[in-house]
Amino acid sequence: MDDHLVQAYLDRIGVSERGPSAAFLRELHERHLMTIPFENIDYHLGEPIRLGPHALDKVVRRGRGGTCRELNGTAFPSLLRALDFPVTLLGGKVFREDGPSFALAHTVVRVDTPSPWLADVGFGKHGARYPLRLDTGLRQRDPNGVFEFVSGPNGDLDLMRNGTPTLRIENTPRTVEDFRPLLWWYESSPDSPFRKSLFCTRLTENGRITLRGDVLTRTEGANQEKRQLNGDSEIRQAYWEHFAIALDRLPPIPPP
């Protein structure tokens, strides 16, 4: 990343540049979650999901968000490296009701400052507001829950949220190229969760704002308010008002 792109990225999330530290990583992580949405709009517009410079352009210059491949796989680690943070990409399995998913289903970022931290700005409501120390047996209280890493099979780490397994994180360093085959599956398979649901969500000061299809949900602490939007005009307004996203055309809403 050149200096102009780094500054544009920092300007978007509202952070001033300084040297790498755990405190700066914490600020970057929170501000990223509050300004850059976790969204899958392009999956429903039929636009290809691209990594590398294309993902950076989408996030920084086009004012969009993305899913974990774009945010954790390219955009956020690129910013961290430009700010002199030591960064390693890791793959993860997502726990479902029947256990962990297939390998490399999720992308996360290890950041050494020098202690190891897990950064994840592409997991929506299931992720932590702040980076998590990659240490086992340490209960970490976060506004989004109580998180703890426990030992998993084959040297992996299982991330628990409020006592429930959420992610199984492997210990093998990865490159962004390792995730491209799974990206193709997420884009093309009828079983892909990103094709079954249309969403755009970001963190707020005291909760979360989410547009799922044509339903806008505000969560503030224990309170949740849902509103059905009426027609394209209200949907466009919601994308702009809550996520600063202006769309030339709206994505079709998948059937329930």
QUIKA-V103358 format. One record per residue. OMEGA is omega in whole degrees, 0 to 359 (999 if undefined). NEAR is the number of other ideal C-beta (glycine too) atoms within 12 Angstrom. D_CENTER is the distance of its C-alpha to the mean C-alpha in Angstrom with 2 decimals. Layout:
# QUIKA-V103358
<<OMEGA;NEAR;D_CENTER> <OMEGA;NEAR;D_CENTER>>
This chain:
# QUIKA-V103358
<<176;28;20.08> <186;13;23.15> <181;12;23.81> <180;14;23.56> <177;21;20.04> <181;26;18.98> <178;19;20.78> <178;24;19.32> <180;39;15.72> <178;27;16.97> <181;19;18.86> <182;29;15.98> <174;34;14.18> <183;15;17.70> <176;28;18.22> <183;15;21.40> <171;20;21.60> <185;15;23.21> <183;13;23.60> <177;25;21.07> <178;21;21.18> <180;23;19.35> <179;17;19.84> <176;27;18.41> <179;40;15.27> <180;25;14.93> <179;26;15.50> <183;43;13.11> <182;42;10.20> <182;30;11.36> <177;28;12.25> <181;41;9.04> <183;40;7.46> <185;32;10.86> <184;34;11.37> <188;42;8.66> <167;39;7.55> <187;42;5.17> <182;40;8.39> <185;37;10.74> <184;39;13.85> <176;32;15.13> <185;31;15.49> <173;28;18.03> <183;22;19.62> <178;14;20.53> <179;21;18.94> <176;19;18.07> <185;38;14.56> <180;27;15.40> <179;35;14.16> <184;24;15.88> <180;19;17.59> <179;25;16.79> <177;40;13.00> <179;35;13.97> <180;23;16.50> <184;33;14.29> <189;42;11.97> <186;36;14.92> <183;19;18.03> <175;26;17.15> <182;25;15.00> <172;37;12.30> <179;43;8.55> <176;45;7.30> <191;45;5.80> <180;45;4.92> <182;45;8.44> <186;45;8.36> <180;48;5.69> <184;49;6.30> <184;44;9.52> <195;41;11.09> <185;49;10.25> <178;47;9.34> <176;44;11.82> <177;32;14.27> <181;42;14.39> <179;38;14.85> <179;22;17.57> <178;26;19.25> <174;30;19.49> <171;20;21.13> <171;31;18.67> <189;21;19.34> <174;35;16.22> <174;29;16.04> <177;38;13.62> <175;40;13.88> <179;37;13.61> <171;43;13.26> <180;30;14.75> <179;35;13.42> <173;24;16.30> <181;18;17.85> <182;9;21.19> <178;7;23.12> <183;14;21.38> <180;27;18.83> <176;25;17.73> <182;20;18.66> <176;24;17.75> <177;35;14.73> <181;31;12.96> <178;43;9.70> <176;47;8.95> <185;49;8.74> <171;46;10.64> <181;36;14.01> <180;39;15.54> <188;24;19.29> <8;28;20.83> <178;12;23.20> <181;18;22.01> <178;29;19.05> <172;38;15.72> <175;43;12.44> <181;48;9.41> <180;44;5.89> <183;46;3.51> <182;42;0.88> <176;38;4.21> <187;36;5.80> <184;27;9.30> <184;30;9.70> <179;40;8.04> <178;37;10.28> <183;34;10.84> <175;31;12.31> <182;38;12.36> <175;42;14.47> <180;30;17.71> <178;32;18.03> <178;19;21.41> <174;22;22.88> <181;13;24.77> <178;21;23.17> <186;19;22.13> <181;27;19.53> <185;17;19.57> <176;27;16.54> <181;24;16.48> <178;30;14.10> <175;24;16.59> <186;20;18.60> <179;39;16.94> <173;30;19.12> <175;34;19.16> <182;25;22.14> <176;18;23.74> <181;24;23.02> <173;15;25.11> <178;15;25.85> <177;14;24.36> <175;25;20.86> <175;35;19.23> <178;29;18.29> <179;44;15.89> <174;29;17.58> <183;30;16.39> <177;18;19.57> <182;14;21.55> <179;18;19.69> <184;28;18.08> <182;38;14.36> <168;41;13.55> <188;34;16.19> <180;48;15.34> <182;31;17.92> <180;23;19.75> <176;18;20.32> <182;19;18.96> <169;29;17.41> <181;20;17.31> <179;36;15.11> <180;17;18.19> <185;21;17.94> <185;34;14.99> <179;24;16.81> <178;19;19.03> <176;33;16.36> <177;34;14.69> <180;17;18.22> <180;23;18.41> <181;35;15.32> <193;28;16.87> <186;17;20.44> <174;17;20.94> <178;12;22.08> <181;13;20.51> <178;23;16.97> <180;24;14.95> <176;34;13.30> <182;26;16.93> <186;20;18.12> <178;26;16.00> <184;31;15.01> <173;36;12.40> <188;41;10.87> <175;40;9.59> <177;40;9.09> <170;36;10.56> <183;25;14.29> <184;18;16.95> <181;16;18.10> <186;24;15.71> <173;35;13.45> <185;37;14.29> <170;32;13.53> <179;41;15.39> <186;32;15.89> <177;27;18.61> <178;29;21.21> <179;26;20.54> <182;29;19.14> <174;28;18.27> <176;24;18.46> <177;24;17.99> <184;16;19.88> <180;14;20.55> <183;8;22.47> <179;12;23.20> <180;17;21.58> <179;17;22.93> <179;17;22.50> <175;20;24.11> <180;17;25.02> <185;24;24.93> <172;14;28.10> <185;13;27.96> <184;17;26.22> <180;13;27.16> <178;20;25.37> <177;32;22.20> <180;23;22.27> <180;22;23.01> <178;34;20.07> <183;36;17.59> <186;18;19.39> <188;18;20.16> <184;30;16.86> <181;33;14.34> <179;23;16.92> <175;33;16.54> <184;17;19.98> <174;27;20.49> <176;12;23.73> <182;16;23.57> <176;27;21.76> <175;31;20.09> <180;17;22.32> <181;23;21.34> <179;20;21.61> <179;10;24.37> <999;10;23.80>>
